[in-house]
Amino acid sequence: MSADDPRIVIVGAGGWVFPMELVRDFLSFPALGSATIVLYDIDVPSAERTATSAEELISLGGLSARIEVPTTLRDALRGADFAITVFQVGGVDAYASDIEIPREYGIDQTVGDTLGPGGIFRGLRTVPALREVAEAMAEICPDALLLNYANPMAINCWATDLLDVRIVGLCHSVQGTSEQLMRELEVPDDEVTFECAGVNHTAWFTTFRRGGEDLIPKIREVMRARYVDRTIPLLPRSNDPYESIERVRTELMLLTGYFHTESSHHASEYWAWFRKTPELVDEYLDRRWNYLEVSRSSDASQSNAEIVADARASGIRHGGEFAAPIIDSLVTGTERVVYGNVRNDGLIDNLPADACVEVACRVDADGVHPVPYGTLPHACAALNEVQITVQRLAVEAAMTGDRDLVHAAVALDPLTGAVQTLPRIHEMVDRMLEAEARWLPQFTAPVDVG
């Protein structure tokens, strides 16, 4: 890899918001200002749309980065140093089936991209496509690093890590939640250190310190008072639809002793306790967040234009995702700590070795080095084990085309089991398999898993 001109490939570059945010992030690092940024999407016009906005950013910054829009995956990956996957197989049409069919059975998902029927089926669709990218990388650019943002993170990375490719899954939930906790406690972010570990979207903050002060007891006290007992005021609210009253995560903290990543909107759909009835949803979540409707109303041209306008007004600024800092560290040797999703292999010693876990990773010129965590508190590990069981079944189903494993994965999902009987679950799964058959070829033809 040339330190002066890394080749960075975004697979799924025609999507809404995220591809342009990544381009902006790359261009915010001086060492990446002359990179070649390759925008690949099976929908070539959508990638060209992103390219137009990317060229505007390059011009605004007076940079020498180059943009390419190849029409085949193999051409995109030729000579790549990094590949970043951000696609959603089936788009909004498939996603609608993920959400709307389970809703007919009383299973009300908020996002449906991690667990639940929606998360499982998204994984069934995504795993073959992601493995296709990884297999092409192993042949065309075997030394390249794959950074995956496509959800469901744990399922996708677990299945892809079985191939001969280096992969790290990235998410913003650790940094987002740590920043939120600092706001809740009213402590400066440059004075806090923390440890976080678990599985994606449910990783636990087991250490949170300000100098020599252990802030975990204060987190428990403040979050309970603010969101359960309501004895102290809520923080000022914004119009951000992701923001929520944090009662769900606070109750999970009171159960386990520790606060975890992702929002209460997301967390409410992972467990049996919060979304069994419409009344419970309204009790726990003051705002109903319907991500399917958000997706349907998305406008990539508008979001790209907003990113360019912000750069014109305030400069090209890093937005907080880990991909660009990782690449910068590998190019320049600058040491950083990020959080990544990787094969466990003893990093968390009381979770299965083959599972995908989220842990701290040290990054330098030699690579991304996961940091051993040790033993999770037992209640935290027990909840993660429930998720890992569903993930394991989904991975095996996606790779083998075994319909029975799909039924088992969905039936063992906590929210699904809390709401429905087994016969109704089987009926729902069969309907989803039929509705999404065009994106699930492994269930109609034999699959060679190598």
N, C-alpha and C positions, 0 to 999 in steps of 0.2 A: 504494500500500500504506500502510495506517495503522500507524505505529510502535506504536500502543497496542493494536492488535487484528489481527495478521496472521491470515490464514485458511490453515491448513495441512491438506492433504488426504493421508491415507494410503490408498493403493490396494492392497488385499490385507490389510486391517486385521484380518481374522479369523484370521490365522496364528498359529503357535506361537512364543512368546517375543518375536520381534523387534518386532512392532507395539507391544507394551506397553513394551518397552525404549525405543523412540522416544518414546512419550508421556511416560514418566518423564524422559527427557533434556530434552524441551521444557520441562517444568514445573520443571526445575532451574535454568533461566535466568530471572531476574526480569523481563526485558523480554518474555518469552513467557508470563508467568503469567496474562495475560488474553487469550491467543490463542483463536481458534476452531479446534478440532481436529476434523476431519471424518474419520470412520472408515467407509470404503466397502469392501465385499466383495460378490462375487456371491452368497456364502452369508451372507445378512443376519443370521441368528441368531448366526453366529460373530463378526460385527462387533459385535453387541449384547453379546455376552459380553465382548469387549474394552472396550466402553463402560462396562460395570458396574464393571470394575476401574479404569478411568481416572477415573471419578467418585469412587471411593474415594481415589485419589491426590490429586485436586483438593481434596477435603474435608480430607484429612490436612494438606495444605500451606496451608489457608486461602486458596486462590487463587480467582480469578474466571474462570478459563478455562471455555470452553463446549465441550461435546461434541455433535456431530451424527452421526446414522447414516442417511444418505439411502439410497434403494433403487435409484437409477440413477446411472451414472457422470456423466451430464450435470449432474444436480442436485448431485452432489458437487463438481464442478469449477467451478460457477458462482461467480464472485467470488474464485477461489483466487489466493493469492500464491505458494504453493509446493505442489507435488505430489510425493509420495514413493512409489515403486513397490517393493513387497516381495513380490509374489505368485510362486507356483509353479504354472504351468499344468499341469493334470492331477493335481496332488497326488501322494500316495504311490503311487497306482495306476500313473501314467505313469512315475514314478521307478523303480518296481520293474522295469519293462521295460528302462529305461536300464541297470540294473545286472545283472539276472538273465540276460537274453538274451546279452550279451557274455560273461558268466561261463561259459556253456555252451561258448563258443569259446576258453576259456583266457585271456580278457582280464579280469583281476581289478582292478577299479577301487575306489579307496578311497571317493571322494565322487562323482565323475562329474558335476561341475557346471561344469567349465571347458573341458576338452578331452576327448579320447577319445570313444567312441561316445555315452556318457552326456551329456557336455557339449554335443556337437554336437546331439543330439536335443532336449535341453532348450532349446537356442537355437532350433531349428526350431519348437518349440511356443510359445516366449515372444515371439519377434520380432513376429508378427502382433498379439498382445495388447498389447504395449508400444507398437507403432505406432498402434494404435487409441486408446490413451490420449493419445499425443502429438498425433494428428490432432484429437481432441476439444479438447485444450488450445489448439491453434492457432486453433480457432474460438471457444471459449468464454472462455478466459483467456489470450490471446496473450502477455501480459507476464509470466506466471508462470514460475518456474524449476522444472524437473523434476530431481529427485534420485533416481537409480536405484540400488537395492540388489539387484535381481534378477539372478541369474547365469544364464548365463555373461556376465560383465560386459562384456568387450570385444566379443563378438558382438552383444549387445543394444544397447550404446551406439553401436556403429558403424552398425547398421541404423537406429536411431532418429534419430541426428544428421543423417541425410539429409533429414529433415523440417524444417519451419519451426518449431522449438521449441528453447529453450535447455535443454541437458541436461548434467549432470555425474554420472558414475558414482562411487559411494562404496563403500569397503571398509574393513575394519579391519586389513588385513594389514601395511600400512606401520607404523602405530603399534604394533601387536602385536609385530612383529619387532624394531623399534628398542628397545622396552622389554626384549625378551628378550636382545638383544645387550648392553644395559647391565647386565643381571643376570649374564650370562656373564663380562663383564669386571670386574664389581664396581665400576662407576662410577656416581655419582649422575646421575639423569636431567636435572637442571637444569643440568648442566655440559657436556652433549653437544650438538653440532650435527651435522647430517648432510644429505647429498643422496641422493636415491633416484629412479630412473627406469627405465622399461621398459614392460612390459605387465602388466595385472592378474594377480596371483598369481605373477608372475615379474618383479618390479621389483628393480633392483640397488642395493645400498648402496655407492656408489662414493666417497663421502666420509663419514667418521665421525671427528669431532674432539672432543677435550677441551681447550678453550683452544687453545694452539698445537701440541698434540700430535696427530699423525696416528695414529689407532687402527686403521687398516686392517691394518697388519702384526701388531698384537696380536690382532685378530680371527682372522686366519689361523693364528697360532701357538696360541692357546687352543683354538679349535674343532677343529683337527687333533689336538692333544694329548688333548682330552677325548673326541672322538667317533670318531676313526680309530685313533690310536696307543694310546689308553686309558692314557696315562701320568699323567693327573691325574684326580681324582675327578669323577664326575658331580655336577651340582647336585642338591639334595634334590628328590625326586619328589613330585608331588601325585597326586590321584585324577582329575585332569582328563583326559578321554579324548582331548582335542586335543593333549596334550603327548606328545612323542616323543623318542626318542634321535635326535639331529640328524645322523646319518651321511650321509643322502642329500644334504641341503643343503650339508654340509661337503665332500663329494666334488665337488659342482658348483662350490663355491667354489674348490677346488683346481684344477679344470679352467679356470675363467674368471678367477680372481683375486678374485672378489667374492661376498659373501653375498646371497641374495635373499629376497624376501618369501614368506609362507605357510609351512606346516609341512612337515616331511619326509614325513608321510603324504600330503599333497596333491602335493608335488613328485614323489614317486615314480611317480605315474600320468601325468605329462606327458612322460616320456622313455622311451627304449628300453632303459635300462640296469638298472632296479631291480625290475621286476615280471614278468619273462618266465616265471618258474617259481615255484611255491609256495616252493621252497627259497630263492630269492633274496629273496622278500618277508620270510621269517622271518629271513634274515641281516641285512637292512637295517633292519627295523622290529621293535622288541622287543614292541610291542603291535599286535595287529591291530584296526584301527578300521573298523567297518562302519557307515557313516552311514545306510544304508538301514534297518538294525535300530534305530538311534537314532531315525530319523524315524517308524518304525512304532510305537514305544513312547512317542512324545511325547504330552503331555497339556497343552493350552493353558490349561485352567482351573487346573491345578496351577501352571504356570509363572507365570501372571498373579498368582495368590495369593502366590507366593513374592516377586515384585517388590513387591507391596503390603506384605507383612510386613517386608521389608527396609527399605522407606521408613518404616514405622511405628517400627522399631527404631533406624534410623540417619539418618533424614531422606531427602529426595528428592535423590539425587546423580546427576550426569552419569556415564554409563557408559563414555564414551570414543569413541563413534561421532561422525563429523564432521557429521552433518545438523544437529543443534541448534546447534553453534557457527557454522556457515555462516549459518543463518537469523538468529541473534543478531547476527552481524556486519553482515548486510544491513539489519537493523532499526535497530541502534544506531550503526553506523559504526565499531565496534571492529575494528581490523585484526588479522587472523590469517593464518597459513599452514596450509593443510591439503593433503592429497593427493587428487587427483581423476583420474578417467578421462575423457579428452576427445579430440577429433580432433587428430591430430598436427600437421599443417600446419607442419612445420618445427621443432616444439618439440624433437624428437630428430632431428637432421639425418641420421642414417644408418639411420632406419627410414622406411617408406613414409608419404607425406604424408597419405593417406586412412585410415590405420590408427587404432585407438583406443589411446592410450598413457596410462600413469599417471605423472603428474609433480606437482611442487609447484604449488600455486595460492594466490595472494594473494587474500584476501577483504576487502572493505570495503563501504561503503554503495553504491558504484557497481556492484558485481557480483563475480563470480568470475573472476580473471585468471590463466590458466595462465602459468607462468614458464618461458621457454625454457631448456632443459637444455644443449644442445650435442651432442657426439658421445659415444655410449656406447662403452666398450671393445669391440673388435671381436668377441671371443668371446661376450660378453653379447648384442650385437646379433644375432649369427648364430643363437643359440638363440631369441631373440625372433622373428626372421624366420620360423623354422620354424612357430612358433605362429600368426603373422600369416597365413601362407599358408592354414592350416587355417581360421582365422577368416574370411578373405575368402570362401572357398568356401562356408562355412556361411551367411554373410550372404546371398550371392547365391542359395543354395538356398532359404533361408527366404523370400526376397522374390519369387522367381520360381516356386517349386514344381517346380523342375527336379530330378528324381530322380537324374540322372547326377551332378549336383554334390554330392549327399549321398554317393553312393558315393565320389567323389573325395576329399571332405573326410575321411571315415572312413579310407579307405585310406592317406592321407598322414599320419594321426595317428601319431606315433612309437611309442607302445606297441602300437597295433593292428598296425602293420607289423612290429614285432619278434616278434609272437606268431603271426600268421596269414598264410596265403597269400591271394592276391587272390580266387580262386574262393570260398574260405570267407568272406572279408570281404563279398563281394557277397551271398552267401547270408544272412549275419547282418543286413546292412542291409535287405534285402528283408523279413526277418522282423520287424525293428523297425518298419519303415514300416507293415506290416500290423497289428502289435500296437497301434500308437499312432495309427492312422488317424483315430480320432474327435477327436483333438487336433491333427491336421495337415490341415486342410481345403484348404490351398493345393496339396496334392499330388493332389487329386481334382477340383479346379475351377480355371479360369484365375484368375490373380491380377493385379490392376491395381496396379502399383507407382508410378504417378504420373509 
